[in-house]
Amino acid sequence: MARKRPNSEGTVYRLPSGSWCAQVSQGGRRLSKTFPTQREGLAWIHNIRGQINIGMTASSANIKVAQHLIQWLTDTQTTKARSTWKHYKQLVNGYIIPSLGDIRLCDLRSRHIQNFYNQLFDAHVGVYTLRKIHLTLHAALKQAVLNGSINRNPATNAKPPKEPATELGILDENQARQFLVTARSHRWFPLFQLALSTGMRMSEILGAMWHDIDWIKGIIRVERQLMRSNGNGVQFSGLKTKHSRRSIPLSALTLEVLLEHQKRHMIMHQTAGESWQDFDIIFVTKNGTPIMQRNLQREFKKLLSLSGLPDVHFHSLRHSCASMLLHNGIPIHSVSKMLGHSSPSITLNVYSHILPSMESEASKLIDELIMPIQVQLNKSIVT
């Protein structure tokens, strides 16, 4: 028998088809949904009443996931880095809306999202893409909670695949030295020297300008990154976090290399004449334009091959710099600041694989430090 409730609390009744219709009245409007069982209908009413209690209106109850995501993209366009926002948009339009967009926001459940992830995984969508989809959807639904459109984030209990464990490509000290010897005659040798000695990201190095270098203090300020240099023009952008904006000390050797590079840069400028495009950036093509990332990556791979070194990514120079600093006793908080990490815990997480060898070295050092004490104790015992 149908279970009746006052309109303010909701009503569940059985349809001729055998399904159950749940209804709630709010603000003179009726919200309804059909379920296969009475229990599911009652659970839905309980959920809707809870959302109404925190401010959901009948009109907002009918908002679909697609509508919310489109509005969320609009609201975040001015608060996120352009590249980040464009990536959000690609994931929302390419994956989330086609699968979840027609569901009412208030009806979205963790099981819908989990099934969505499972389907993408079965369709061989990459794990990294899946995890980015999860982060994007979770952020959008978090805003829905803050807006009062829903009372909890259904993405919280949905689990994307775990990130696969990957080995960082790292050059040890001998390999790094070997690489620089091979690259010594290359036109971009100063760029490789800067990468290995500072741990700067490729985009940060390619976006670095001459006025970022303080020759007196011996530092380089990281202020921007190169986002694009191709047929669509040159585009720089600010850094994503305040920690990414930093000043990095330069070694005497790196300063010397950069000073020599500046002299060659000026000669190249004079030779190019009117064809020179002045962006004031440190590393450029023969016409003064920024270096394309794929061209830099290709030249880097050639030099690795000539050096007889493992085939690693350019970003490995950053990892190699951090690894060498940690192995040689530089404090973790100093390395973290140099890399632009928001906290030392991030640095520890990224480079935790090298800590066991450091711990072994530390135990040997302790033996060396306390050995005189042990010898003195032995002498005292003999006496």
Phi, psi and omega in degrees: 000140182298142178262120183259143176224161172301150182304327182292337181260337180112159182224142175233126178219157185271138178269161178303332181287348183101347177282172181242133179255124177253136182225145174223134176261136181209121179063032179083001180242152185250129174256136181215155177202146182259140181226156179286337181229157178294322182299318180294323178296317179295321178296321179296317179299317179300317180294315181296318179298322178296320180289325177295322180296335179261010171117001180290135178257170180297323180292318180289335179294337181268000178293132179268162182303319181299317180298316180296317182296320179296318178293322179297319177298319179297317184291331184265356185299326182266355183251353181244155174301146185303317181295321179296314182296319179297324178291319174306312184298318179298317181291320180295310184283328184274333186233307192288308183299316180301331183261322186245354189300329184275353179280138175295139184305318182289344180262354183292130182236164179302324182294327175299314184291319179296318177298322178298313178298317181298320179295319178295320180296317179295333179274009176067030170289136185300150181298318181296320177296317179300319181291325177291323176299316180298314180298320180293312181296319180298318180295319180294320180285332174298321178294325177296323176294315179297327179284345184086009180286328175222160184261353176206159183268109183290346179282345184299319183266002175269135187243116174284168178301150178291147178291128182293144178288130181234145176274131176285133175284111184233133173268131177282182186300317180294319179293320178298318179295318179297319179298314182294327176297315179296321184278357189304324183267359180282147183296338181256020177305316179301327179294315180294322177299316180295319181297314183287332184268346182238339183074017178292149176287158180303313183295328179288320179294316182290341178264357183291138180245161184300324182285356175282344181269127173257101186293331181287310181282343180072045180226161170236131179268130178263109188241338187205176175220151176276121182266323184204141174213090182205204182297342180269007177101178181259134181222124174254158176215161175288169180277155190290324184232162179293334180286335178291332175281116188205166174246129184244128176295141178252137178290163179299321180295316180296320176299318179296317179297318181291325179294318176295322178296322179297321179296316178293326178299316181294321177295318179298322178298314180295322181293321182290332178062230185289342180283352181288132175250114188269108175253357181065017180272156188285318185247118189222172172277184181294341180259006178090000181276157179299151178284135177284138184300321181292328177292320178296317179298320181295315179295323179298317180296322179298317181293323176299316180296316179296329181278350184070030184258162178301151180279097180242170179274158179306325182298343179295337177296323176296314179296322180295319178300311181298317181298316181295321179295315180295318180296336182257021168086011176288130183303145184301323182291330178289318178296318180300315180295319180297321181281344181085021176285151182287338178201155178300334181297326177294316179299317178298320181295318182290320188249023182297335183293340181267353183293322179305317180294326177293323179295323178296316177296323180295321181294324177294320180297320179300318178301317181294323183290324184264355182305314179303323179294318181295319179298316180298320178296318179298320179297318181297322181293317181297319180297000000 
